[in-house]
Amino acid sequence: MQVLKLTSRREFLRLTALGAAGTAVIVACAPAAPTPTVVPAKPAEAPKPAAAPTVADKPAVKAAPQVEITYLVHTGLPEAFKKGDAEMVRDFQARNPNITINVVGVPWGDYNAKLLAMFAAGAAPEVSVSYAAGFLTFYNNKAIQPIDQYVEGDKLDISFLNAVAIRIVTREGKLWGMPVEIMPYTTFYRPDLFEKAGLERPPVDWGDKSWTLDRMFTMASKIAKDTGDPTKAVYGWVMHAQQLGNIAWLWGADPFNDKGGPELSEAYKTSKITEVHFTQPKMVECFQHIVDLSYKHKVSPKPSDTQAMQQSVGWPFLTGKIGMYMEGQWQIGTFPPGKADWKYAMAPYPYGPYGQNTVPAGDNTWFLGAKCKQPEAGWKFVRYVGLEEGAVIHAKMMAAFPANAKTEKYWFDDIQRGPLDMKREDLEKVAHDSLKYAFPMPGKTLDRFPELNRIFTQTTGPIWSGEKSVKEGLEACQKAFEQFIKTTA
């Protein structure tokens, strides 16, 4: 609601003075009066100046109405994310005292369902995020609204937002959210373990084709020690299947087409899965490679050991027992600030056996709810998070690479204050160049991703535990996805 601006007391007095001066000018310009023939009467007393208006006389300025917006968040975020999120909410409310933010926390797996239920009940949250990979689910159910009209209405320049992040949330030629983070996978490693093993560090150039899976295996074999005893073990390398098996992109394969990589899968364009190819030869080869790292070559922990690490520290790499770990850049937020017993560095994704190094990239995008009760206030918060002071707070404290190029400096400054062992120019090169090889990960492009993720996890779990062969596990996965397609067609 627009607030009416009234004249201030100082302005009132200035205008009063100007009015008095104008009266004097008019009197001075009038014709001269004739000379009196009688004795003039006693001159009248000069009129007393009008009293200045008091506070009581001035109309009261109408305050902006108090409104409340709902902000739906994911409760399982790393501590750095939670701190940054809380700081943004506090700062925004301080800058906008008429807007109260009602923060509603939801577990990751329930996030999409919660938003859709709120929308169906006519109580869509003003602001939500793609934490649970919900963009296409929200979009297909018309639970969010495009933000182009707000961007154009405020005459905003958003050309400095990352192109990959923009592409992920653009449909029908419209922008459906405010990208705040873009998070490709990378190779984390411990430089001191490389040094102890007499190894050179991995390269920082994503175009270096000598950085291959085979070379990583050779290095991992030299780093790994005592892997038969989990209490003493140092593992050389951890890689996992990632979202719906998209690690197969390094083999030039994808589970949703039988011709090549993700760029050939219609599912990522339409958001709907209509075909599955989990049993194709390159998928089998890829999964067998991961299994062999643990059971045959013994350079990676077995699932039971990984689970024990997760229960201890969350992300297993934080145990300090792993030389290299292929994971998303969002994990930077899990490193403790300041000094540590050991430091980490980052390297590019390796090239696979067929010359591919396509890296999956996630994003976190802030959405404006369709038919929400306070869209203007909701948009104000979305704009604040992506383009204003909130974007700076986010880059400083959230640890994920910012989609806003103007805040990158704060991100680089922030993570260099942690236990990082890299030159600034090398860090910037690894981070920037990762985006040149990035393709949006399945969770950010497929509808109903949490359901798909559960199917994949349940059917492939026996592969990693050694209960089923790769062939048997992928056949079970194939059948489960085929059934999903039939029931949702």
VMD Tcl script that draws the C-alpha trace (Angstrom):
set ca {
  {0.00 0.00 0.00}
  {1.45 3.39 -0.95}
  {2.13 5.79 1.91}
  {1.02 9.40 1.36}
  {3.87 11.89 1.87}
  {2.76 15.01 3.78}
  {4.49 18.37 4.05}
  {6.88 18.54 6.98}
  {6.71 21.25 9.68}
  {9.82 22.94 8.28}
  {8.33 22.93 4.78}
  {5.06 24.32 6.16}
  {6.87 27.28 7.73}
  {8.88 27.90 4.57}
  {5.71 28.02 2.51}
  {4.06 30.32 5.09}
  {7.01 32.70 4.85}
  {6.83 32.70 1.07}
  {3.12 33.45 1.29}
  {3.73 36.44 3.58}
  {6.39 37.80 1.26}
  {4.01 37.48 -1.66}
  {1.40 39.55 0.20}
  {3.96 42.32 0.79}
  {4.78 42.41 -2.91}
  {1.09 42.76 -3.84}
  {0.63 45.67 -1.37}
  {3.72 47.46 -2.67}
  {2.39 47.32 -6.22}
  {-1.06 48.82 -5.39}
  {-1.88 52.49 -6.40}
  {-0.90 55.16 -3.80}
  {-3.73 56.33 -1.53}
  {-4.81 60.05 -1.74}
  {-3.41 62.49 0.85}
  {-5.82 62.65 3.79}
  {-7.58 66.00 4.56}
  {-8.29 65.10 8.13}
  {-6.11 64.11 10.98}
  {-5.64 60.43 10.74}
  {-6.84 58.26 13.49}
  {-4.42 56.44 15.75}
  {-2.81 53.73 13.63}
  {-4.11 50.29 14.32}
  {-1.81 47.80 16.00}
  {0.11 45.58 13.63}
  {-1.50 42.18 13.39}
  {0.16 39.50 15.47}
  {1.93 36.84 13.43}
  {0.04 33.62 13.11}
  {1.15 30.94 15.57}
  {3.28 28.16 14.11}
  {1.37 24.95 13.74}
  {1.82 22.52 16.57}
  {2.36 18.79 16.26}
  {-1.30 18.35 17.12}
  {-2.25 20.55 14.15}
  {-0.31 18.41 11.61}
  {-2.04 15.47 9.97}
  {-0.51 12.17 11.15}
  {1.65 10.26 8.64}
  {0.00 6.97 7.92}
  {2.36 4.10 8.74}
  {2.83 1.22 6.32}
  {0.45 -1.59 7.21}
  {1.86 -4.54 9.13}
  {1.98 -7.69 7.03}
  {3.25 -11.21 7.56}
  {4.83 -13.46 4.96}
  {5.58 -17.17 5.23}
  {9.07 -18.39 4.35}
  {9.31 -22.18 3.86}
  {12.79 -23.51 4.70}
  {14.57 -26.87 4.82}
  {15.46 -27.93 8.38}
  {18.42 -30.14 7.48}
  {20.73 -27.43 6.14}
  {24.42 -27.28 7.19}
  {25.12 -24.91 10.07}
  {26.66 -22.26 7.81}
  {23.46 -22.16 5.76}
  {21.28 -21.93 8.85}
  {23.32 -19.07 10.29}
  {23.21 -17.15 7.04}
  {19.49 -17.72 6.63}
  {18.74 -16.51 10.16}
  {20.91 -13.44 9.64}
  {19.09 -12.56 6.42}
  {15.70 -12.80 8.12}
  {16.84 -10.57 11.01}
  {18.40 -7.98 8.70}
  {15.43 -7.87 6.33}
  {12.96 -7.35 9.18}
  {15.16 -4.59 10.62}
  {15.10 -2.84 7.24}
  {11.38 -3.48 6.78}
  {9.77 -3.20 10.23}
  {6.27 -3.51 8.78}
  {7.01 -7.01 7.41}
  {7.15 -10.01 9.73}
  {8.60 -13.25 8.39}
  {7.02 -16.45 9.62}
  {9.73 -19.09 9.12}
  {8.28 -22.59 8.63}
  {10.77 -25.46 8.73}
  {10.21 -28.71 6.83}
  {12.45 -31.80 6.39}
  {13.98 -32.18 2.92}
  {11.91 -35.18 1.84}
  {8.63 -33.52 2.87}
  {9.35 -30.09 1.40}
  {7.62 -30.46 -1.97}
  {4.53 -32.08 -0.48}
  {4.26 -29.38 2.19}
  {4.35 -26.55 -0.32}
  {1.77 -28.19 -2.57}
  {-0.52 -28.88 0.39}
  {-0.30 -25.24 1.49}
  {-1.03 -24.09 -2.06}
  {-4.04 -26.43 -2.35}
  {-5.38 -25.08 0.94}
  {-5.21 -21.49 -0.35}
  {-2.31 -20.62 1.94}
  {0.70 -20.76 -0.41}
  {3.89 -19.50 1.26}
  {5.04 -16.18 -0.07}
  {8.62 -17.47 -0.35}
  {9.96 -20.98 -0.92}
  {13.25 -22.44 -2.15}
  {14.29 -25.30 -4.45}
  {16.01 -27.16 -1.60}
  {14.13 -30.39 -2.29}
  {14.63 -29.98 -6.03}
  {11.05 -28.85 -6.29}
  {11.07 -26.33 -9.14}
  {9.47 -28.51 -11.81}
  {7.00 -29.96 -9.32}
  {6.02 -26.45 -8.22}
  {5.91 -25.22 -11.80}
  {3.80 -28.11 -13.11}
  {1.32 -27.66 -10.26}
  {1.19 -23.89 -10.78}
  {2.23 -23.31 -7.16}
  {4.72 -20.53 -8.01}
  {4.50 -17.46 -10.20}
  {6.99 -15.93 -12.65}
  {8.87 -12.90 -11.40}
  {9.42 -11.08 -14.73}
  {6.70 -8.50 -14.00}
  {8.38 -7.57 -10.72}
  {11.85 -7.39 -12.29}
  {10.54 -5.19 -15.10}
  {8.37 -3.11 -12.78}
  {11.36 -2.31 -10.57}
  {13.54 -1.75 -13.67}
  {16.16 -4.20 -12.38}
  {19.27 -5.33 -14.22}
  {19.82 -9.05 -13.59}
  {22.38 -9.65 -16.35}
  {25.01 -10.47 -13.72}
  {23.13 -13.56 -12.52}
  {24.71 -16.86 -13.58}
  {23.46 -18.09 -16.96}
  {23.29 -21.77 -15.91}
  {21.23 -20.89 -12.84}
  {18.90 -18.74 -14.96}
  {18.47 -21.54 -17.50}
  {17.44 -24.02 -14.81}
  {14.41 -21.94 -13.80}
  {13.35 -20.53 -17.16}
  {10.26 -21.99 -18.84}
  {7.92 -20.54 -21.52}
  {10.40 -17.70 -21.91}
  {9.72 -16.60 -18.33}
  {11.88 -16.51 -15.23}
  {10.20 -18.46 -12.43}
  {12.47 -17.62 -9.53}
  {15.48 -15.71 -8.22}
  {18.65 -17.85 -8.48}
  {20.86 -17.31 -5.43}
  {23.32 -20.22 -5.60}
  {24.85 -22.38 -8.32}
  {26.63 -25.49 -7.07}
  {28.56 -27.79 -9.44}
  {30.24 -30.91 -8.14}
  {34.00 -30.83 -7.62}
  {36.84 -33.03 -6.34}
  {37.74 -32.28 -2.73}
  {41.10 -33.56 -1.53}
  {43.63 -33.41 1.32}
  {46.92 -31.90 0.06}
  {48.91 -33.28 3.01}
  {47.95 -36.86 2.13}
  {49.18 -36.27 -1.41}
  {52.43 -34.95 -0.04}
  {52.89 -37.94 2.28}
  {52.33 -40.29 -0.65}
  {54.88 -38.40 -2.77}
  {52.22 -37.22 -5.22}
  {51.75 -33.96 -7.06}
  {48.53 -32.11 -6.49}
  {45.67 -32.56 -8.96}
  {45.43 -29.88 -11.67}
  {43.20 -26.80 -11.47}
  {42.46 -26.70 -15.20}
  {39.15 -28.33 -16.16}
  {40.49 -28.69 -19.70}
  {43.45 -30.84 -18.60}
  {42.55 -34.19 -20.15}
  {45.33 -35.98 -18.27}
  {43.12 -35.68 -15.18}
  {41.22 -38.94 -15.63}
  {39.50 -41.58 -13.53}
  {42.49 -43.87 -14.16}
  {44.91 -41.26 -12.84}
  {42.72 -40.72 -9.77}
  {42.75 -44.46 -9.14}
  {46.56 -44.57 -9.30}
  {46.77 -41.74 -6.78}
  {44.10 -43.30 -4.54}
  {46.02 -46.58 -4.45}
  {49.11 -44.78 -3.10}
  {47.15 -42.78 -0.51}
  {45.09 -45.68 0.88}
  {46.46 -47.30 4.07}
  {45.16 -49.96 6.47}
  {41.74 -50.06 4.80}
  {41.03 -53.42 6.41}
  {40.85 -51.78 9.83}
  {38.28 -48.94 10.01}
  {39.92 -47.56 13.18}
  {43.23 -46.95 11.37}
  {42.14 -46.73 7.76}
  {43.00 -43.92 5.37}
  {41.00 -44.25 2.17}
  {42.19 -42.97 -1.17}
  {38.98 -42.01 -2.89}
  {35.19 -41.86 -2.60}
  {32.82 -41.49 -5.52}
  {29.15 -42.38 -5.49}
  {26.31 -42.79 -7.97}
  {24.89 -39.31 -7.25}
  {21.35 -38.31 -8.24}
  {19.62 -41.18 -10.06}
  {23.01 -42.46 -11.21}
  {24.09 -39.29 -12.99}
  {27.74 -40.16 -12.24}
  {27.36 -42.10 -15.52}
  {27.72 -38.77 -17.34}
  {31.48 -39.38 -17.00}
  {30.92 -42.47 -19.16}
  {28.93 -40.45 -21.72}
  {25.72 -42.15 -20.59}
  {22.46 -41.20 -18.92}
  {19.70 -43.42 -17.53}
  {16.98 -41.61 -19.48}
  {18.27 -42.17 -23.01}
  {20.30 -44.90 -24.74}
  {22.26 -42.70 -27.12}
  {24.62 -40.61 -24.98}
  {24.90 -38.03 -22.23}
  {22.29 -35.87 -20.49}
  {21.98 -33.42 -23.35}
  {20.15 -36.17 -25.28}
  {17.54 -36.91 -22.59}
  {14.16 -35.38 -23.30}
  {13.22 -35.88 -19.65}
  {15.46 -32.99 -18.57}
  {13.69 -30.70 -21.03}
  {10.11 -31.74 -20.32}
  {10.55 -32.73 -16.63}
  {8.75 -36.03 -17.35}
  {10.41 -39.46 -17.54}
  {9.06 -41.49 -20.46}
  {11.92 -43.96 -20.96}
  {14.62 -45.55 -18.76}
  {17.87 -47.33 -19.60}
  {19.53 -48.30 -16.34}
  {20.72 -51.63 -17.75}
  {22.59 -50.23 -20.76}
  {26.26 -51.36 -20.92}
  {27.85 -48.04 -19.92}
  {25.60 -47.76 -16.86}
  {26.65 -51.26 -15.80}
  {30.32 -50.39 -16.40}
  {30.00 -47.20 -14.36}
  {28.35 -48.88 -11.37}
  {30.84 -51.75 -11.44}
  {33.68 -49.24 -11.27}
  {32.27 -47.78 -8.05}
  {31.71 -51.19 -6.48}
  {35.24 -52.31 -7.34}
  {36.78 -49.32 -5.58}
  {35.45 -50.74 -2.29}
  {35.35 -54.50 -2.71}
  {38.09 -55.29 -5.23}
  {40.68 -52.53 -4.98}
  {39.87 -51.53 -1.37}
  {40.69 -47.86 -1.86}
  {37.18 -46.72 -0.82}
  {35.21 -47.44 2.37}
  {32.42 -50.01 2.31}
  {28.88 -48.74 2.92}
  {28.96 -49.85 6.56}
  {32.13 -47.82 7.13}
  {30.65 -44.82 5.31}
  {27.53 -45.00 7.47}
  {29.65 -45.01 10.63}
  {31.45 -41.89 9.41}
  {28.15 -40.18 8.61}
  {26.86 -40.85 12.09}
  {30.06 -39.40 13.51}
  {30.59 -36.21 11.47}
  {27.89 -35.99 8.80}
  {29.85 -35.73 5.57}
  {32.46 -38.57 5.64}
  {35.24 -36.41 4.18}
  {35.27 -34.44 7.43}
  {36.74 -37.45 9.26}
  {40.06 -36.64 7.61}
  {40.39 -40.30 6.58}
  {39.75 -39.79 2.86}
  {42.22 -38.51 0.26}
  {39.73 -37.49 -2.46}
  {35.96 -37.09 -2.45}
  {33.78 -36.17 -5.43}
  {30.91 -34.06 -4.10}
  {28.92 -30.85 -4.58}
  {30.48 -27.51 -3.71}
  {27.77 -26.93 -1.11}
  {29.81 -29.14 1.22}
  {32.18 -26.21 1.75}
  {29.65 -25.02 4.30}
  {30.32 -28.07 6.46}
  {34.00 -27.28 7.08}
  {34.67 -25.76 10.50}
  {35.77 -22.11 10.39}
  {39.31 -21.08 11.30}
  {42.16 -23.44 12.09}
  {41.89 -27.21 11.79}
  {44.12 -30.25 12.13}
  {44.17 -30.61 8.35}
  {43.22 -28.57 5.30}
  {41.45 -29.25 2.06}
  {41.64 -28.10 -1.56}
  {39.48 -28.49 -4.67}
  {40.20 -29.85 -8.13}
  {38.15 -30.35 -11.32}
  {35.99 -33.34 -12.11}
  {38.01 -36.04 -13.89}
  {37.56 -37.20 -17.47}
  {35.85 -40.56 -17.82}
  {36.94 -43.53 -19.94}
  {35.30 -42.09 -23.07}
  {36.62 -38.55 -22.73}
  {33.67 -36.92 -20.93}
  {33.79 -34.76 -17.79}
  {30.25 -33.33 -17.70}
  {29.64 -32.20 -14.14}
  {26.21 -32.01 -12.48}
  {25.25 -28.64 -11.08}
  {22.58 -27.82 -8.55}
  {21.04 -24.50 -7.68}
  {19.05 -22.92 -4.92}
  {16.41 -20.55 -6.22}
  {13.93 -18.44 -4.24}
  {10.33 -18.58 -5.47}
  {7.26 -16.39 -5.06}
  {4.10 -18.34 -4.28}
  {1.21 -18.27 -6.71}
  {-1.91 -16.65 -5.23}
  {-0.07 -15.93 -1.97}
  {-1.65 -13.34 0.32}
  {1.21 -10.81 0.34}
  {2.95 -11.02 -3.06}
  {4.45 -7.52 -2.90}
  {6.06 -8.15 0.49}
  {7.13 -11.61 -0.65}
  {8.77 -10.17 -3.74}
  {10.56 -7.61 -1.60}
  {12.20 -10.45 0.35}
  {13.04 -12.41 -2.82}
  {14.66 -9.31 -4.33}
  {16.56 -8.67 -1.09}
  {17.97 -12.21 -1.01}
  {19.05 -12.29 -4.63}
  {20.06 -8.73 -5.49}
  {20.45 -6.63 -2.36}
  {22.09 -6.87 1.05}
  {20.74 -10.36 1.55}
  {22.84 -11.55 -1.39}
  {25.96 -10.24 0.36}
  {25.05 -11.96 3.64}
  {24.33 -15.12 1.70}
  {27.69 -15.08 -0.09}
  {29.56 -14.44 3.16}
  {27.90 -17.09 5.27}
  {26.15 -19.68 3.13}
  {29.24 -21.31 1.55}
  {27.59 -22.20 -1.78}
  {28.90 -20.42 -4.89}
  {26.70 -17.35 -5.47}
  {24.67 -16.97 -8.64}
  {25.13 -13.20 -8.26}
  {28.51 -12.33 -9.83}
  {28.65 -9.09 -7.82}
  {28.90 -11.04 -4.55}
  {31.50 -13.64 -5.61}
  {34.28 -11.70 -3.88}
  {32.63 -12.19 -0.51}
  {32.31 -15.94 -1.15}
  {35.96 -16.33 -2.04}
  {36.99 -14.20 0.96}
  {34.80 -16.23 3.28}
  {35.96 -19.72 2.37}
  {39.61 -18.63 2.42}
  {39.14 -17.90 6.12}
  {38.42 -21.60 6.62}
  {40.82 -24.57 6.45}
  {41.53 -24.14 2.73}
  {44.99 -24.83 1.27}
  {44.83 -23.20 -2.16}
  {46.05 -20.06 -3.85}
  {43.31 -17.53 -4.47}
  {43.78 -17.63 -8.25}
  {43.59 -21.46 -8.27}
  {40.43 -21.41 -6.17}
  {38.78 -18.92 -8.53}
  {39.78 -20.93 -11.60}
  {38.41 -24.22 -10.27}
  {35.15 -22.57 -9.20}
  {34.57 -20.47 -12.31}
  {35.58 -23.07 -14.88}
  {33.36 -25.73 -13.32}
  {30.38 -23.82 -14.72}
  {31.67 -24.28 -18.28}
  {31.28 -28.04 -17.94}
  {28.07 -28.02 -15.92}
  {24.72 -29.57 -16.74}
  {21.70 -29.20 -14.41}
  {21.44 -32.25 -12.18}
  {18.33 -34.47 -12.38}
  {16.92 -33.23 -9.10}
  {16.69 -29.71 -10.48}
  {15.01 -30.67 -13.75}
  {12.69 -33.62 -13.04}
  {9.20 -33.51 -11.61}
  {8.51 -35.52 -8.41}
  {12.21 -35.96 -7.73}
  {11.93 -37.08 -4.07}
  {9.80 -40.04 -5.21}
  {12.27 -40.92 -7.96}
  {15.13 -40.61 -5.51}
  {13.48 -43.05 -3.08}
  {12.97 -45.62 -5.86}
  {16.57 -45.31 -6.96}
  {18.00 -45.50 -3.44}
  {15.94 -48.53 -2.45}
  {16.65 -50.56 -5.58}
  {20.38 -49.78 -5.86}
  {21.15 -50.03 -2.13}
  {21.78 -53.80 -2.33}
  {24.45 -53.15 -4.98}
  {26.56 -51.04 -2.62}
  {26.11 -53.41 0.32}
  {27.22 -56.37 -1.79}
  {23.88 -58.16 -1.49}
  {23.24 -58.02 -5.25}
  {25.43 -57.86 -8.30}
  {25.48 -54.66 -10.34}
  {23.48 -56.39 -13.08}
  {20.81 -57.63 -10.65}
  {20.50 -54.32 -8.87}
  {20.17 -52.29 -12.06}
  {17.56 -54.71 -13.40}
  {15.51 -54.13 -10.24}
  {15.97 -50.39 -10.65}
  {14.90 -50.58 -14.29}
  {11.69 -52.45 -13.43}
  {10.80 -50.05 -10.63}
  {11.19 -47.02 -12.89}
  {9.20 -48.67 -15.66}
  {6.41 -49.24 -13.16}
  {6.58 -45.60 -12.06}
  {6.18 -44.48 -15.67}
  {3.14 -46.72 -16.14}
  {1.37 -45.47 -13.01}
  {2.06 -41.79 -13.67}
  {1.47 -41.66 -17.42}
}
mol new
graphics top color blue
foreach p $ca { graphics top sphere $p radius 0.5 }
foreach p [lrange $ca 0 end-1] q [lrange $ca 1 end] { graphics top cylinder $p $q radius 0.2 }
display resetview
